[in-house]
Amino acid sequence: MFGNSIGKRTCDALYMLVGQAIKYQEIWQYTKIDNSILDIIYNIIKNIILLNNTNKNINKNRCMA
């Protein structure tokens, strides 16, 4: 990841997608969703993808500082 190579924090696309979905739900439902839910949902989806991916070539780090 280019950003990481120049010292910037980067996130994978799945983590960003889950974060955006949570934000949209907050807007749509006029509520605040706890930030810990992001990691829980991300890990569930990532594990499903990894279980269904035969070559396991998915980056296992969601964010790198």
PDB file of N, H, CA, C and O in Angstrom:
ATOM      1  N   MET A   1       0.834  -1.179   0.000  1.00  0.00           N
ATOM      2  CA  MET A   1       0.000   0.000   0.000  1.00  0.00           C
ATOM      3  C   MET A   1       0.882   1.246   0.000  1.00  0.00           C
ATOM      4  O   MET A   1       1.779   1.383   0.831  1.00  0.00           O
ATOM      5  N   PHE A   2       0.621   2.131  -0.922  1.00  0.00           N
ATOM      6  H   PHE A   2      -0.108   2.019  -1.598  1.00  0.00           H
ATOM      7  CA  PHE A   2       1.446   3.321  -1.067  1.00  0.00           C
ATOM      8  C   PHE A   2       1.419   4.191   0.181  1.00  0.00           C
ATOM      9  O   PHE A   2       2.474   4.612   0.656  1.00  0.00           O
ATOM     10  N   GLY A   3       0.243   4.468   0.718  1.00  0.00           N
ATOM     11  H   GLY A   3      -0.614   4.125   0.332  1.00  0.00           H
ATOM     12  CA  GLY A   3       0.137   5.334   1.895  1.00  0.00           C
ATOM     13  C   GLY A   3       0.977   4.825   3.048  1.00  0.00           C
ATOM     14  O   GLY A   3       1.635   5.604   3.738  1.00  0.00           O
ATOM     15  N   ASN A   4       0.954   3.529   3.254  1.00  0.00           N
ATOM     16  H   ASN A   4       0.420   2.896   2.693  1.00  0.00           H
ATOM     17  CA  ASN A   4       1.736   2.940   4.329  1.00  0.00           C
ATOM     18  C   ASN A   4       3.227   3.133   4.091  1.00  0.00           C
ATOM     19  O   ASN A   4       3.987   3.320   5.042  1.00  0.00           O
ATOM     20  N   SER A   5       3.648   3.091   2.846  1.00  0.00           N
ATOM     21  H   SER A   5       3.031   2.939   2.074  1.00  0.00           H
ATOM     22  CA  SER A   5       5.073   3.227   2.534  1.00  0.00           C
ATOM     23  C   SER A   5       5.603   4.632   2.808  1.00  0.00           C
ATOM     24  O   SER A   5       6.811   4.828   2.942  1.00  0.00           O
ATOM     25  N   ILE A   6       4.697   5.612   2.891  1.00  0.00           N
ATOM     26  H   ILE A   6       3.716   5.453   2.782  1.00  0.00           H
ATOM     27  CA  ILE A   6       5.124   6.982   3.207  1.00  0.00           C
ATOM     28  C   ILE A   6       4.684   7.405   4.614  1.00  0.00           C
ATOM     29  O   ILE A   6       4.629   8.591   4.938  1.00  0.00           O
ATOM     30  N   GLY A   7       4.371   6.386   5.448  1.00  0.00           N
ATOM     31  H   GLY A   7       4.416   5.422   5.185  1.00  0.00           H
ATOM     32  CA  GLY A   7       4.081   6.653   6.846  1.00  0.00           C
ATOM     33  C   GLY A   7       2.654   7.048   7.174  1.00  0.00           C
ATOM     34  O   GLY A   7       2.392   7.544   8.270  1.00  0.00           O
ATOM     35  N   LYS A   8       1.729   6.841   6.255  1.00  0.00           N
ATOM     36  H   LYS A   8       1.942   6.438   5.365  1.00  0.00           H
ATOM     37  CA  LYS A   8       0.320   7.168   6.494  1.00  0.00           C
ATOM     38  C   LYS A   8      -0.446   5.922   6.908  1.00  0.00           C
ATOM     39  O   LYS A   8      -0.082   4.805   6.539  1.00  0.00           O
ATOM     40  N   ARG A   9      -1.512   6.120   7.678  1.00  0.00           N
ATOM     41  H   ARG A   9      -1.809   7.027   7.978  1.00  0.00           H
ATOM     42  CA  ARG A   9      -2.361   5.016   8.083  1.00  0.00           C
ATOM     43  C   ARG A   9      -3.236   4.625   6.890  1.00  0.00           C
ATOM     44  O   ARG A   9      -3.813   5.485   6.225  1.00  0.00           O
ATOM     45  N   THR A  10      -3.326   3.339   6.630  1.00  0.00           N
ATOM     46  H   THR A  10      -2.857   2.640   7.171  1.00  0.00           H
ATOM     47  CA  THR A  10      -4.142   2.852   5.519  1.00  0.00           C
ATOM     48  C   THR A  10      -5.104   1.781   6.022  1.00  0.00           C
ATOM     49  O   THR A  10      -4.834   1.120   7.025  1.00  0.00           O
ATOM     50  N   CYS A  11      -6.220   1.612   5.327  1.00  0.00           N
ATOM     51  H   CYS A  11      -6.439   2.149   4.512  1.00  0.00           H
ATOM     52  CA  CYS A  11      -7.204   0.577   5.646  1.00  0.00           C
ATOM     53  C   CYS A  11      -7.572  -0.161   4.369  1.00  0.00           C
ATOM     54  O   CYS A  11      -7.558   0.402   3.274  1.00  0.00           O
ATOM     55  N   ASP A  12      -7.901  -1.437   4.537  1.00  0.00           N
ATOM     56  H   ASP A  12      -7.912  -1.894   5.426  1.00  0.00           H
ATOM     57  CA  ASP A  12      -8.319  -2.168   3.348  1.00  0.00           C
ATOM     58  C   ASP A  12      -9.749  -1.792   2.967  1.00  0.00           C
ATOM     59  O   ASP A  12     -10.476  -1.192   3.758  1.00  0.00           O
ATOM     60  N   ALA A  13     -10.137  -2.147   1.763  1.00  0.00           N
ATOM     61  H   ALA A  13      -9.546  -2.634   1.120  1.00  0.00           H
ATOM     62  CA  ALA A  13     -11.436  -1.739   1.222  1.00  0.00           C
ATOM     63  C   ALA A  13     -12.603  -2.333   2.007  1.00  0.00           C
ATOM     64  O   ALA A  13     -13.631  -1.675   2.166  1.00  0.00           O
ATOM     65  N   LEU A  14     -12.467  -3.551   2.497  1.00  0.00           N
ATOM     66  H   LEU A  14     -11.632  -4.086   2.369  1.00  0.00           H
ATOM     67  CA  LEU A  14     -13.548  -4.162   3.261  1.00  0.00           C
ATOM     68  C   LEU A  14     -13.805  -3.380   4.544  1.00  0.00           C
ATOM     69  O   LEU A  14     -14.958  -3.138   4.901  1.00  0.00           O
ATOM     70  N   TYR A  15     -12.748  -2.985   5.236  1.00  0.00           N
ATOM     71  H   TYR A  15     -11.811  -3.181   4.947  1.00  0.00           H
ATOM     72  CA  TYR A  15     -12.899  -2.213   6.477  1.00  0.00           C
ATOM     73  C   TYR A  15     -13.587  -0.879   6.180  1.00  0.00           C
ATOM     74  O   TYR A  15     -14.465  -0.446   6.927  1.00  0.00           O
ATOM     75  N   MET A  16     -13.188  -0.242   5.102  1.00  0.00           N
ATOM     76  H   MET A  16     -12.475  -0.594   4.495  1.00  0.00           H
ATOM     77  CA  MET A  16     -13.818   1.022   4.718  1.00  0.00           C
ATOM     78  C   MET A  16     -15.291   0.812   4.364  1.00  0.00           C
ATOM     79  O   MET A  16     -16.135   1.624   4.745  1.00  0.00           O
ATOM     80  N   LEU A  17     -15.608  -0.254   3.650  1.00  0.00           N
ATOM     81  H   LEU A  17     -14.923  -0.913   3.340  1.00  0.00           H
ATOM     82  CA  LEU A  17     -16.982  -0.540   3.259  1.00  0.00           C
ATOM     83  C   LEU A  17     -17.875  -0.757   4.485  1.00  0.00           C
ATOM     84  O   LEU A  17     -18.982  -0.225   4.557  1.00  0.00           O
ATOM     85  N   VAL A  18     -17.385  -1.538   5.439  1.00  0.00           N
ATOM     86  H   VAL A  18     -16.485  -1.970   5.381  1.00  0.00           H
ATOM     87  CA  VAL A  18     -18.154  -1.779   6.661  1.00  0.00           C
ATOM     88  C   VAL A  18     -18.343  -0.475   7.433  1.00  0.00           C
ATOM     89  O   VAL A  18     -19.431  -0.204   7.940  1.00  0.00           O
ATOM     90  N   GLY A  19     -17.290   0.326   7.521  1.00  0.00           N
ATOM     91  H   GLY A  19     -16.406   0.106   7.110  1.00  0.00           H
ATOM     92  CA  GLY A  19     -17.386   1.608   8.207  1.00  0.00           C
ATOM     93  C   GLY A  19     -18.408   2.532   7.559  1.00  0.00           C
ATOM     94  O   GLY A  19     -19.170   3.209   8.250  1.00  0.00           O
ATOM     95  N   GLN A  20     -18.422   2.557   6.247  1.00  0.00           N
ATOM     96  H   GLN A  20     -17.803   2.007   5.685  1.00  0.00           H
ATOM     97  CA  GLN A  20     -19.389   3.385   5.530  1.00  0.00           C
ATOM     98  C   GLN A  20     -20.818   2.880   5.747  1.00  0.00           C
ATOM     99  O   GLN A  20     -21.744   3.672   5.923  1.00  0.00           O
ATOM    100  N   ALA A  21     -20.983   1.578   5.733  1.00  0.00           N
ATOM    101  H   ALA A  21     -20.231   0.935   5.590  1.00  0.00           H
ATOM    102  CA  ALA A  21     -22.320   1.008   5.951  1.00  0.00           C
ATOM    103  C   ALA A  21     -22.841   1.359   7.340  1.00  0.00           C
ATOM    104  O   ALA A  21     -24.020   1.674   7.503  1.00  0.00           O
ATOM    105  N   ILE A  22     -21.974   1.306   8.326  1.00  0.00           N
ATOM    106  H   ILE A  22     -21.017   1.050   8.194  1.00  0.00           H
ATOM    107  CA  ILE A  22     -22.377   1.663   9.687  1.00  0.00           C
ATOM    108  C   ILE A  22     -22.746   3.144   9.753  1.00  0.00           C
ATOM    109  O   ILE A  22     -23.746   3.511  10.370  1.00  0.00           O
ATOM    110  N   LYS A  23     -21.953   3.980   9.128  1.00  0.00           N
ATOM    111  H   LYS A  23     -21.140   3.683   8.626  1.00  0.00           H
ATOM    112  CA  LYS A  23     -22.247   5.417   9.129  1.00  0.00           C
ATOM    113  C   LYS A  23     -23.595   5.709   8.469  1.00  0.00           C
ATOM    114  O   LYS A  23     -24.371   6.525   8.967  1.00  0.00           O
ATOM    115  N   TYR A  24     -23.865   5.053   7.367  1.00  0.00           N
ATOM    116  H   TYR A  24     -23.234   4.391   6.962  1.00  0.00           H
ATOM    117  CA  TYR A  24     -25.145   5.252   6.687  1.00  0.00           C
ATOM    118  C   TYR A  24     -26.313   4.798   7.563  1.00  0.00           C
ATOM    119  O   TYR A  24     -27.367   5.434   7.576  1.00  0.00           O
ATOM    120  N   GLN A  25     -26.125   3.706   8.286  1.00  0.00           N
ATOM    121  H   GLN A  25     -25.269   3.189   8.275  1.00  0.00           H
ATOM    122  CA  GLN A  25     -27.175   3.252   9.197  1.00  0.00           C
ATOM    123  C   GLN A  25     -27.409   4.268  10.315  1.00  0.00           C
ATOM    124  O   GLN A  25     -28.549   4.494  10.722  1.00  0.00           O
ATOM    125  N   GLU A  26     -26.340   4.873  10.807  1.00  0.00           N
ATOM    126  H   GLU A  26     -25.414   4.689  10.476  1.00  0.00           H
ATOM    127  CA  GLU A  26     -26.486   5.911  11.827  1.00  0.00           C
ATOM    128  C   GLU A  26     -27.308   7.084  11.292  1.00  0.00           C
ATOM    129  O   GLU A  26     -28.188   7.604  11.978  1.00  0.00           O
ATOM    130  N   ILE A  27     -27.011   7.487  10.075  1.00  0.00           N
ATOM    131  H   ILE A  27     -26.296   7.065   9.517  1.00  0.00           H
ATOM    132  CA  ILE A  27     -27.740   8.604   9.458  1.00  0.00           C
ATOM    133  C   ILE A  27     -29.196   8.210   9.222  1.00  0.00           C
ATOM    134  O   ILE A  27     -30.108   8.968   9.554  1.00  0.00           O
ATOM    135  N   TRP A  28     -29.412   7.032   8.653  1.00  0.00           N
ATOM    136  H   TRP A  28     -28.671   6.417   8.384  1.00  0.00           H
ATOM    137  CA  TRP A  28     -30.757   6.583   8.297  1.00  0.00           C
ATOM    138  C   TRP A  28     -31.637   6.378   9.538  1.00  0.00           C
ATOM    139  O   TRP A  28     -32.826   6.699   9.521  1.00  0.00           O
ATOM    140  N   GLN A  29     -31.043   5.841  10.617  1.00  0.00           N
ATOM    141  H   GLN A  29     -30.078   5.580  10.631  1.00  0.00           H
ATOM    142  CA  GLN A  29     -31.810   5.502  11.808  1.00  0.00           C
ATOM    143  C   GLN A  29     -31.735   6.580  12.901  1.00  0.00           C
ATOM    144  O   GLN A  29     -32.312   6.413  13.975  1.00  0.00           O
ATOM    145  N   TYR A  30     -31.035   7.670  12.631  1.00  0.00           N
ATOM    146  H   TYR A  30     -30.567   7.806  11.758  1.00  0.00           H
ATOM    147  CA  TYR A  30     -30.863   8.745  13.615  1.00  0.00           C
ATOM    148  C   TYR A  30     -30.362   8.204  14.956  1.00  0.00           C
ATOM    149  O   TYR A  30     -30.917   8.509  16.011  1.00  0.00           O
ATOM    150  N   THR A  31     -29.322   7.410  14.892  1.00  0.00           N
ATOM    151  H   THR A  31     -28.871   7.162  14.035  1.00  0.00           H
ATOM    152  CA  THR A  31     -28.790   6.792  16.102  1.00  0.00           C
ATOM    153  C   THR A  31     -27.274   6.712  16.014  1.00  0.00           C
ATOM    154  O   THR A  31     -26.706   6.898  14.938  1.00  0.00           O
ATOM    155  N   LYS A  32     -26.626   6.442  17.113  1.00  0.00           N
ATOM    156  H   LYS A  32     -27.088   6.291  17.988  1.00  0.00           H
ATOM    157  CA  LYS A  32     -25.171   6.258  17.158  1.00  0.00           C
ATOM    158  C   LYS A  32     -24.885   4.787  17.394  1.00  0.00           C
ATOM    159  O   LYS A  32     -25.428   4.186  18.321  1.00  0.00           O
ATOM    160  N   ILE A  33     -24.036   4.205  16.561  1.00  0.00           N
ATOM    161  H   ILE A  33     -23.595   4.693  15.808  1.00  0.00           H
ATOM    162  CA  ILE A  33     -23.637   2.807  16.697  1.00  0.00           C
ATOM    163  C   ILE A  33     -22.224   2.789  17.277  1.00  0.00           C
ATOM    164  O   ILE A  33     -21.333   3.479  16.781  1.00  0.00           O
ATOM    165  N   ASP A  34     -22.032   2.011  18.310  1.00  0.00           N
ATOM    166  H   ASP A  34     -22.756   1.451  18.713  1.00  0.00           H
ATOM    167  CA  ASP A  34     -20.742   1.941  18.995  1.00  0.00           C
ATOM    168  C   ASP A  34     -19.633   1.530  18.024  1.00  0.00           C
ATOM    169  O   ASP A  34     -19.832   0.657  17.179  1.00  0.00           O
ATOM    170  N   ASN A  35     -18.477   2.157  18.148  1.00  0.00           N
ATOM    171  H   ASN A  35     -18.315   2.866  18.834  1.00  0.00           H
ATOM    172  CA  ASN A  35     -17.354   1.889  17.243  1.00  0.00           C
ATOM    173  C   ASN A  35     -16.873   0.443  17.294  1.00  0.00           C
ATOM    174  O   ASN A  35     -16.312  -0.050  16.316  1.00  0.00           O
ATOM    175  N   SER A  36     -17.080  -0.243  18.410  1.00  0.00           N
ATOM    176  H   SER A  36     -17.536   0.158  19.204  1.00  0.00           H
ATOM    177  CA  SER A  36     -16.624  -1.634  18.514  1.00  0.00           C
ATOM    178  C   SER A  36     -17.375  -2.546  17.540  1.00  0.00           C
ATOM    179  O   SER A  36     -16.876  -3.609  17.173  1.00  0.00           O
ATOM    180  N   ILE A  37     -18.565  -2.131  17.127  1.00  0.00           N
ATOM    181  H   ILE A  37     -18.970  -1.267  17.425  1.00  0.00           H
ATOM    182  CA  ILE A  37     -19.356  -2.918  16.179  1.00  0.00           C
ATOM    183  C   ILE A  37     -18.639  -3.024  14.834  1.00  0.00           C
ATOM    184  O   ILE A  37     -18.743  -4.046  14.156  1.00  0.00           O
ATOM    185  N   LEU A  38     -17.922  -1.989  14.448  1.00  0.00           N
ATOM    186  H   LEU A  38     -17.837  -1.158  14.998  1.00  0.00           H
ATOM    187  CA  LEU A  38     -17.182  -1.999  13.182  1.00  0.00           C
ATOM    188  C   LEU A  38     -16.210  -3.177  13.134  1.00  0.00           C
ATOM    189  O   LEU A  38     -16.185  -3.930  12.160  1.00  0.00           O
ATOM    190  N   ASP A  39     -15.416  -3.329  14.183  1.00  0.00           N
ATOM    191  H   ASP A  39     -15.436  -2.718  14.974  1.00  0.00           H
ATOM    192  CA  ASP A  39     -14.446  -4.429  14.208  1.00  0.00           C
ATOM    193  C   ASP A  39     -15.142  -5.793  14.235  1.00  0.00           C
ATOM    194  O   ASP A  39     -14.684  -6.739  13.594  1.00  0.00           O
ATOM    195  N   ILE A  40     -16.236  -5.892  14.970  1.00  0.00           N
ATOM    196  H   ILE A  40     -16.608  -5.124  15.492  1.00  0.00           H
ATOM    197  CA  ILE A  40     -16.964  -7.162  15.053  1.00  0.00           C
ATOM    198  C   ILE A  40     -17.496  -7.564  13.681  1.00  0.00           C
ATOM    199  O   ILE A  40     -17.289  -8.693  13.238  1.00  0.00           O
ATOM    200  N   ILE A  41     -18.179  -6.645  13.012  1.00  0.00           N
ATOM    201  H   ILE A  41     -18.348  -5.727  13.371  1.00  0.00           H
ATOM    202  CA  ILE A  41     -18.746  -6.948  11.690  1.00  0.00           C
ATOM    203  C   ILE A  41     -17.635  -7.230  10.680  1.00  0.00           C
ATOM    204  O   ILE A  41     -17.731  -8.169   9.889  1.00  0.00           O
ATOM    205  N   TYR A  42     -16.580  -6.410  10.710  1.00  0.00           N
ATOM    206  H   TYR A  42     -16.502  -5.647  11.352  1.00  0.00           H
ATOM    207  CA  TYR A  42     -15.449  -6.610   9.797  1.00  0.00           C
ATOM    208  C   TYR A  42     -14.866  -8.015   9.962  1.00  0.00           C
ATOM    209  O   TYR A  42     -14.643  -8.717   8.976  1.00  0.00           O
ATOM    210  N   ASN A  43     -14.624  -8.418  11.199  1.00  0.00           N
ATOM    211  H   ASN A  43     -14.806  -7.847  12.000  1.00  0.00           H
ATOM    212  CA  ASN A  43     -14.012  -9.728  11.443  1.00  0.00           C
ATOM    213  C   ASN A  43     -14.922 -10.867  11.020  1.00  0.00           C
ATOM    214  O   ASN A  43     -14.442 -11.874  10.500  1.00  0.00           O
ATOM    215  N   ILE A  44     -16.214 -10.734  11.227  1.00  0.00           N
ATOM    216  H   ILE A  44     -16.605  -9.915  11.649  1.00  0.00           H
ATOM    217  CA  ILE A  44     -17.154 -11.772  10.787  1.00  0.00           C
ATOM    218  C   ILE A  44     -17.110 -11.919   9.270  1.00  0.00           C
ATOM    219  O   ILE A  44     -16.994 -13.028   8.748  1.00  0.00           O
ATOM    220  N   ILE A  45     -17.203 -10.794   8.572  1.00  0.00           N
ATOM    221  H   ILE A  45     -17.297  -9.894   8.996  1.00  0.00           H
ATOM    222  CA  ILE A  45     -17.187 -10.849   7.098  1.00  0.00           C
ATOM    223  C   ILE A  45     -15.843 -11.349   6.581  1.00  0.00           C
ATOM    224  O   ILE A  45     -15.799 -12.163   5.658  1.00  0.00           O
ATOM    225  N   LYS A  46     -14.752 -10.872   7.165  1.00  0.00           N
ATOM    226  H   LYS A  46     -14.788 -10.211   7.914  1.00  0.00           H
ATOM    227  CA  LYS A  46     -13.421 -11.317   6.734  1.00  0.00           C
ATOM    228  C   LYS A  46     -13.274 -12.821   6.914  1.00  0.00           C
ATOM    229  O   LYS A  46     -12.736 -13.499   6.039  1.00  0.00           O
ATOM    230  N   ASN A  47     -13.747 -13.351   8.041  1.00  0.00           N
ATOM    231  H   ASN A  47     -14.184 -12.800   8.753  1.00  0.00           H
ATOM    232  CA  ASN A  47     -13.643 -14.794   8.279  1.00  0.00           C
ATOM    233  C   ASN A  47     -14.482 -15.584   7.295  1.00  0.00           C
ATOM    234  O   ASN A  47     -14.066 -16.655   6.854  1.00  0.00           O
ATOM    235  N   ILE A  48     -15.649 -15.082   6.944  1.00  0.00           N
ATOM    236  H   ILE A  48     -15.987 -14.212   7.302  1.00  0.00           H
ATOM    237  CA  ILE A  48     -16.476 -15.748   5.933  1.00  0.00           C
ATOM    238  C   ILE A  48     -15.747 -15.771   4.599  1.00  0.00           C
ATOM    239  O   ILE A  48     -15.728 -16.796   3.917  1.00  0.00           O
ATOM    240  N   ILE A  49     -15.150 -14.652   4.228  1.00  0.00           N
ATOM    241  H   ILE A  49     -15.166 -13.820   4.783  1.00  0.00           H
ATOM    242  CA  ILE A  49     -14.407 -14.569   2.964  1.00  0.00           C
ATOM    243  C   ILE A  49     -13.223 -15.524   2.983  1.00  0.00           C
ATOM    244  O   ILE A  49     -12.979 -16.240   2.012  1.00  0.00           O
ATOM    245  N   LEU A  50     -12.486 -15.534   4.091  1.00  0.00           N
ATOM    246  H   LEU A  50     -12.684 -14.952   4.880  1.00  0.00           H
ATOM    247  CA  LEU A  50     -11.316 -16.410   4.183  1.00  0.00           C
ATOM    248  C   LEU A  50     -11.715 -17.879   4.114  1.00  0.00           C
ATOM    249  O   LEU A  50     -11.015 -18.683   3.499  1.00  0.00           O
ATOM    250  N   LEU A  51     -12.833 -18.233   4.738  1.00  0.00           N
ATOM    251  H   LEU A  51     -13.402 -17.579   5.238  1.00  0.00           H
ATOM    252  CA  LEU A  51     -13.286 -19.621   4.700  1.00  0.00           C
ATOM    253  C   LEU A  51     -13.683 -20.031   3.286  1.00  0.00           C
ATOM    254  O   LEU A  51     -13.514 -21.186   2.894  1.00  0.00           O
ATOM    255  N   ASN A  52     -14.215 -19.073   2.522  1.00  0.00           N
ATOM    256  H   ASN A  52     -14.352 -18.135   2.839  1.00  0.00           H
ATOM    257  CA  ASN A  52     -14.667 -19.375   1.164  1.00  0.00           C
ATOM    258  C   ASN A  52     -13.592 -19.155   0.105  1.00  0.00           C
ATOM    259  O   ASN A  52     -13.806 -19.448  -1.071  1.00  0.00           O
ATOM    260  N   ASN A  53     -12.452 -18.645   0.516  1.00  0.00           N
ATOM    261  H   ASN A  53     -12.278 -18.407   1.471  1.00  0.00           H
ATOM    262  CA  ASN A  53     -11.379 -18.358  -0.425  1.00  0.00           C
ATOM    263  C   ASN A  53     -10.355 -19.489  -0.370  1.00  0.00           C
ATOM    264  O   ASN A  53      -9.697 -19.679   0.653  1.00  0.00           O
ATOM    265  N   THR A  54     -10.221 -20.222  -1.437  1.00  0.00           N
ATOM    266  H   THR A  54     -10.755 -20.067  -2.268  1.00  0.00           H
ATOM    267  CA  THR A  54      -9.349 -21.394  -1.415  1.00  0.00           C
ATOM    268  C   THR A  54      -7.869 -21.047  -1.373  1.00  0.00           C
ATOM    269  O   THR A  54      -7.078 -21.799  -0.804  1.00  0.00           O
ATOM    270  N   ASN A  55      -7.474 -19.904  -1.975  1.00  0.00           N
ATOM    271  H   ASN A  55      -8.116 -19.293  -2.437  1.00  0.00           H
ATOM    272  CA  ASN A  55      -6.041 -19.599  -1.992  1.00  0.00           C
ATOM    273  C   ASN A  55      -5.617 -18.700  -0.837  1.00  0.00           C
ATOM    274  O   ASN A  55      -4.419 -18.483  -0.655  1.00  0.00           O
ATOM    275  N   LYS A  56      -6.534 -18.176  -0.061  1.00  0.00           N
ATOM    276  H   LYS A  56      -7.508 -18.353  -0.209  1.00  0.00           H
ATOM    277  CA  LYS A  56      -6.252 -17.386   1.144  1.00  0.00           C
ATOM    278  C   LYS A  56      -5.290 -16.213   0.879  1.00  0.00           C
ATOM    279  O   LYS A  56      -4.439 -15.911   1.716  1.00  0.00           O
ATOM    280  N   ASN A  57      -5.422 -15.558  -0.276  1.00  0.00           N
ATOM    281  H   ASN A  57      -6.113 -15.804  -0.956  1.00  0.00           H
ATOM    282  CA  ASN A  57      -4.549 -14.433  -0.617  1.00  0.00           C
ATOM    283  C   ASN A  57      -5.120 -13.087  -0.182  1.00  0.00           C
ATOM    284  O   ASN A  57      -4.839 -12.073  -0.821  1.00  0.00           O
ATOM    285  N   ILE A  58      -5.899 -13.051   0.866  1.00  0.00           N
ATOM    286  H   ILE A  58      -6.127 -13.875   1.385  1.00  0.00           H
ATOM    287  CA  ILE A  58      -6.486 -11.806   1.346  1.00  0.00           C
ATOM    288  C   ILE A  58      -5.584 -11.222   2.421  1.00  0.00           C
ATOM    289  O   ILE A  58      -5.105 -11.940   3.299  1.00  0.00           O
ATOM    290  N   ASN A  59      -5.356  -9.920   2.349  1.00  0.00           N
ATOM    291  H   ASN A  59      -5.745  -9.336   1.636  1.00  0.00           H
ATOM    292  CA  ASN A  59      -4.542  -9.237   3.343  1.00  0.00           C
ATOM    293  C   ASN A  59      -5.196  -9.387   4.705  1.00  0.00           C
ATOM    294  O   ASN A  59      -6.354  -9.009   4.879  1.00  0.00           O
ATOM    295  N   LYS A  60      -4.473  -9.932   5.671  1.00  0.00           N
ATOM    296  H   LYS A  60      -3.531 -10.239   5.529  1.00  0.00           H
ATOM    297  CA  LYS A  60      -5.042 -10.193   6.982  1.00  0.00           C
ATOM    298  C   LYS A  60      -5.026  -8.972   7.891  1.00  0.00           C
ATOM    299  O   LYS A  60      -5.614  -9.020   8.971  1.00  0.00           O
ATOM    300  N   ASN A  61      -4.375  -7.875   7.494  1.00  0.00           N
ATOM    301  H   ASN A  61      -3.898  -7.836   6.616  1.00  0.00           H
ATOM    302  CA  ASN A  61      -4.326  -6.668   8.298  1.00  0.00           C
ATOM    303  C   ASN A  61      -5.369  -5.674   7.796  1.00  0.00           C
ATOM    304  O   ASN A  61      -5.335  -5.264   6.636  1.00  0.00           O
ATOM    305  N   ARG A  62      -6.297  -5.288   8.674  1.00  0.00           N
ATOM    306  H   ARG A  62      -6.324  -5.620   9.616  1.00  0.00           H
ATOM    307  CA  ARG A  62      -7.336  -4.363   8.247  1.00  0.00           C
ATOM    308  C   ARG A  62      -6.788  -2.951   8.116  1.00  0.00           C
ATOM    309  O   ARG A  62      -7.112  -2.250   7.158  1.00  0.00           O
ATOM    310  N   CYS A  63      -5.971  -2.529   9.054  1.00  0.00           N
ATOM    311  H   CYS A  63      -5.708  -3.099   9.832  1.00  0.00           H
ATOM    312  CA  CYS A  63      -5.370  -1.192   8.994  1.00  0.00           C
ATOM    313  C   CYS A  63      -3.912  -1.289   9.417  1.00  0.00           C
ATOM    314  O   CYS A  63      -3.560  -2.070  10.302  1.00  0.00           O
ATOM    315  N   MET A  64      -3.093  -0.509   8.791  1.00  0.00           N
ATOM    316  H   MET A  64      -3.379   0.125   8.073  1.00  0.00           H
ATOM    317  CA  MET A  64      -1.681  -0.490   9.133  1.00  0.00           C
ATOM    318  C   MET A  64      -1.258   0.950   9.412  1.00  0.00           C
ATOM    319  O   MET A  64      -1.536   1.858   8.628  1.00  0.00           O
ATOM    320  N   ALA A  65      -0.591   1.137  10.528  1.00  0.00           N
ATOM    321  H   ALA A  65      -0.366   0.400  11.165  1.00  0.00           H
ATOM    322  CA  ALA A  65      -0.161   2.503  10.901  1.00  0.00           C
ATOM    323  C   ALA A  65       1.225   2.781  10.378  1.00  0.00           C
ATOM    324  O   ALA A  65       1.757   3.871  10.588  1.00  0.00           O
TER     325      ALA A  65
END
